[in-house]
Amino acid sequence: METSLKASGRAKPTAPEPARPWGLSAEEGTPLYVHVPFCEAKCPYCDFFSVAGEGQDVDGTLKGLLQELARRAPRNPRTVFVGGGTPSWLSLDQLCQLFDAMHAHTGFRDSAQEVTVECNPESLDEEKARALISLGATRLSIGFQSLRVETLKLFGRVHGVDDCFAAYEAARAAGAGGVSVDLIFGAEGQTASEWAADLERVLALWPDHLSCYALTFEEGTLFTRWLKEGRIQRIPEEEELELFRITRSQTASRGYGAYEISNFALNGHECRHNLNYWRNGPYVGVGPGAASYLSGVRFGNPRALEAWRRAVVGGGDPTAWSEKLEPVHRLSETWWLGLRLAEGLDPAEAREKAGFGPAEDPCLREAKRLSEEGLLAENGGRWRLTERGVELADAISAQLLGVGLA
């Protein structure tokens, strides 16, 4: 779950259109996302499409992935992200099949500046880490999520605290060029002192990259159902904000740049694949539930194994939904995404990327209004969130997205 964007091959539509985008072709170099939907167990907070792998037709799903790669994958992608689910859950033989097919159809081993594989502690040992690196992975992202036994149990995780550190050491011993760690804060009962201590333990490992997300309650998840039933509680906003401030303070004190609101990296270790999403660039996603964004059209595959597999293996179009974004919608999304980055965005570049004509930029007008409230600032032609704005980023995002939907 390293990226906060559902566009990471896991997007959901806002307004389906009848157009069928299957024939759209990606330019050479377009980033590639490959979705492996299997996990050891389904976490109750997770809204990405994934299923417990036990009893599933894993080989049939792998066959579908290989066929979809053959038909849709871009040549020479700049970045590759193998996510899920839990890709490291696959066996060594299955991983070899997948990565060899990826290279056969894309040439990624000769072109990609970064190849990330998501892993969970229970399925990553040194042998598997070495295998992933030999197959072309340059970066391993490990889902710790918590260092508290009770929180791991609440989250439905099947690994223990010791497993987190063992997986990290396995990745380092295998020679991974970049190791990222995922954490979630804001679980019921979590205190500021506990979060600060856990964060310090992780930072003491010196991961190259760290993703720290506030716990969210997404529609359709068990957590949201439990919340409605009163079985679990959401922590107060002021407590969540305190945990967020602790995160930014402790990562900064260790020299980690907050290059995105929830993502922190040592210099040069920012996730290039996710930067493409935040810069609203094109991408291709393959696998069940995966999304793509090409030529102003966003489209995605079914969030169901059988429906996706039948379409792909049968040679048909697996597209379950699509939407053609109007220029003003693309513009507002570019502002929303770009402002999550510390680098901010240039309004002229956003206008060009969105294909927005000579009319007044409504997002720039909104940005000027927000700057009067001390939430945005302009410097050197680029607009960025202020420190106060960072803490209100979700509300600001909603306002900017509203401009495109008005």
N, C-alpha and C positions, 0 to 999 in steps of 0.2 A: 504494500500500500504506500510505497514511497511517495509517489506523486499524489498531490491533493486533487488533481484534475480527473474528472470522469472521462475526459477526452483521451485518456491514456489507453485507448483501445477499449474503454469501458464506459463510454458516454451513453446518455439517454436522450431521446429526442425531445424537443419542445413543441414542434409543430410538424407532424409527418406530411410529406408531399407525395404526390403520385409518381413523380419521376423515378425511374429505375437507373441508378448510377453505376451498375455493374460494369459498363463499358468504359468508364473513366480510367485513364491510365496515368500512373504516377511518373513524374520526371525522374531521371536518374539522380540518385543521391537522396531521395526522399526518405526520411526516417521510417523505420519499420518497428511495429509492435506485434509481438507474438503472444497470444493468450493461451496459457496452459490452465485449464479450469479445475484441476484436481488438488485436493488438500487431504491431510490426514483426518481432519475434522472441520466442519463448517463453523466458523466463529459467529456468535450471535449478533455482533455489532456490524458485521461485514455486509455491504450492499453490492460488492463486485460479484459478477457471476462466477460462482465456484460451487463445487460439490465434493463431498467426501468420496475419495477415489475407490475405496473398497467396494467390490462388486460391480464396478462400472466397466464398460468396454473401452479400456484405455488404449489398446492397440487400434481399435476402430477409430477412436478420436485422433490418435496420432496419424493414422492414414489420411483422415480428413484434413489435418493440418498440412501434411505434405502436399496434398492436391491443391489446397487453397494457395499455398506458397507458390506452387508452380504456375498458377494462373494470375495471381494478383501482386506478388511481391515486387517491389521496385529493384532495379539493378543498382548495385553499388551504393547501398544506403549509408548515409553519414553516421548514423547511430542505429543501434538495435537495442530493444528492451524486451526481454523475455519475462513476462509477468504472469500473474495468476490471481487466484490459485497459488499453488506452490510448485514452481518448476523443479525445484530440487527434490520433490517427492518422486519424480520419475526415476526409473532404474538407469544404470549406466548405459545399458544397451539402447534404451529408449532415448536417452539424451543424445547418444551418438547418432541415431537415426535422424533426430530432429535437427541437430546442428549441421550435420553433413548435407541434409536436404536444403537447409537455409543457405548454405554456401553454394551449393550447386545451382540454385535458382537466383541468387543475388550477388554472389561474389563478395559477401560481407567481410570475409577474413582479410581481403586486400583493400577494402575501402573504409570500413567503419573506424571512426576515431574513438568510439566507445561502445562496448557491448555489455549491458547490464543483465544480470540474472537475479531474480528474487529468490530468496532461500528462507526456510524456517529452521530454527536450531535443531529440531528433532531429526531433520533429514539432511544435515550437512556435516560430514566428517572430512578429514583431510583427503581421503581417497577421492571422494566426490568433488571436492574443491579443486584438486589437481586435474581431474578429468574435465571439469568445466573450463578451466583455464586452457588446457590443451586443445579443447574444442573451439576456442575463440573468445571466451568471456574475458573481459578486461576489468570487470567490476562486479562485486558480489554485494547484494543488499540483503541484510539479515534482519528478520522481524523479531526483535526482542519483545517489543510492546510494553513490557513491565519487568521490574526486578522484585516484585512482591508476589509471594505465593498466592495470597488470597485474590489479588487482582488478576493474575494469570488464570485462576480458576473461574472468576467472574467472566473473563473474556473468552472462556472456552478453549484456551490454549492447551495443547497436549505436551508442551515442554516445561521443564523446570528452570529455575534461575541458573543452576550450574550448567545446564545445556546451552544457555546463551553464551556464556564465556567460553565453553568448549568449542562451539561453532565458530566464534570469532577467532580463537587461536588456530583453529583448523584452516580458516581462510588465510590468515597471515602465514602460517607454516607452508601452505601450498604456493605462496608467492603471488597472491592476488595484488594486482596493481592498484586497486582501489577497493576499500571496504566501507560500506555504509551501514548504519544501524537505524532501525525504526523504533520509536517510542510513542506511546499514547499517554496523555495526561488528562486528568479530570474525571477519573473513576470515582464513584460514590465512596466517601470515607477517606479519600486521599488527602493528606495534609501537605502544607507547603514545605515543612521540614523533611518529610518523607520524599517528596519529589526532588527537592534540592539534593538530598543525599544520593538518590538513585541516579540522577543526572550526573553528579560528580563521579560516581563509580564508572559510568559509561565514558565520560570525557577522559578519565584516567587511562583508558585504553588507547586513546588517540586515534579514533576512527577517522578516516579521511572525510567522511560526510555523515551528517546526522539529520534525520527527519523527526520532528516532534509535533504531533498533531493533537489538538484537543478532541476528546471523545465526542462524536456526533451521533445523533439518533436519526437514521435514515428510514424513510418509509419502506415498509416491506421486510424490515429486519426484526429478529426476535427481540432485540433491545427496545425497539420502539413499541412493540406490543407489550413487553413487560413494563415499560414506562407508563403506558396508558392504563395498565392493570394495577399499577401501584406497587409492583414487585421490586422495582429499582427506582432510584431518584436521580434527578439531574442536579449537579452541584450548582450553587448560586453563581451568578455571573461574576460577582466581585471576587469570588474565590478562584474561578477559572482565569480571570484576568491576572490575579497574583501569580498563578502558576506560569502563565505566559511571560510575565515580566521576569520571573526567575530564570526562565529558559533563555531569554535574550541576554540577560546579565551574565549568566554563567558561561554561556558559549562565547560571548564577546571577551570575557576575561581570559579565556584559553586561546584566543586568536582565531576563532571561527567566524567567518563572515556570514551575516544573515542575508544571503543573496536573494532569498525569497522568504515570505512571511513565516513559513513553517520549516524552512530548510536552511541548514548551516553547513559550511564547508571550509576546510583549510584551503589556502590559496591554490587555485588551479584544479581543484577537485569538485567543482560544481557539476551537477548532473546535466550534461549537454543535451541528452534526449528530452528531459523535462523542460529545459530552457526553450526548446523548440515549441512546446505546448504553450508556455507562458508568453512567448512572442507570437503566438497565434499562427504558427507555420503549418504547412501541410504535413500529413502523415498517413500511413497505411497501417491498418490493423487487421490481423487474420486470427481466426479462432472463434469459438462460440462467444457471443456477446461483444466481440471486438468492434470498434468504431474506426472510421476513416474520415479524413477531411481533405478533399481535393477540389480545386477549381470553384471554391465557394459552396460546395455541396458537402454536407455532413451525412454520413450513412453508417448503418451498423447491422451486424448479424444477429440472429435470434439468441436470446438468453435462455436457450434450451438445447441440450446436447443432441437429441434425436432430430429435431427440426433442422438444426444446422448441419448435422452429419449427412442426413438424407439429401439435402440440397447440394452440398459440396461433392460428396462421393458420386452422386448421380449426374454431375456435370451441369447442374442448374445454377440459378442465381440465389445465393443465400441471403440477400439483402432483406431485412425485416422492416426497416424504416429508413426514411431519408428526409432531409429538409434542405431546400435551397435558400440560403441566407441572403437577404437583401443587403445592399451596401451599408445602410445605416445600422443594421443589426451586426454586420461584421465589424463595423467601426466601434460600436459600443463594447463588443466582446474584446476587441483588441485593447481598448482602454482598460477594461476590467482586469484582463489578464496581465497586461503590462505593468499596471500599478502594484501588482503583488511583488514585483521585482525591485530590488534596491536600485537597479539601474534606471527604473522608471521608463518613460517612453517619450518619443518625439512625436508631436501631433501631425507633422507633415508626413513622417514615415507611416503612422497609423492610417492616415487618409489614403496614402498610396496603396498600402497593403489591402485595405478594405475596398478599393475601387470606388471611393466616395468622390462625387463630382465637385463642382466649384461652389456649391451652396455652403452657407455658414455651417461650421462644424458644431453640432449641438452638444457633443461631449466636451469640447473645449469651453463652450459657454458654461456648462455645468461645472467643469474643473475650476473656472475662475470664481464661480460662486462658492465652491467648497474651499477655495484658498482664502476667501474672506472669513471663513469660519475657522481657519487655522488647521485644516485637515490635509490640504495639498500645498505644494510649493513648486515654483518654477525656477530653474537655475540652468543657465547655458542652453536654453531651448528645450530642456527635458522636464517633464512633470513627475513628481514623486510624492508619495505619502509622507507627511510629517510624522514625528514619533507619536503624536496623539492620533494621527490618521491611521497609523499601523494598528493601533488598538481598536479602531472602529472600521477596519477594512471590510468586513462583511456587509455592514450597512452602506458603506460607500459603493461597494460593488453593486449592490441592489439598485442604488440610485442610477449608476451609470448604465447598467443593463436595462433599466426602465426607459432610458432615453431611446435605445434601439427598438424597444417594443411599443413605444408610444404611437 
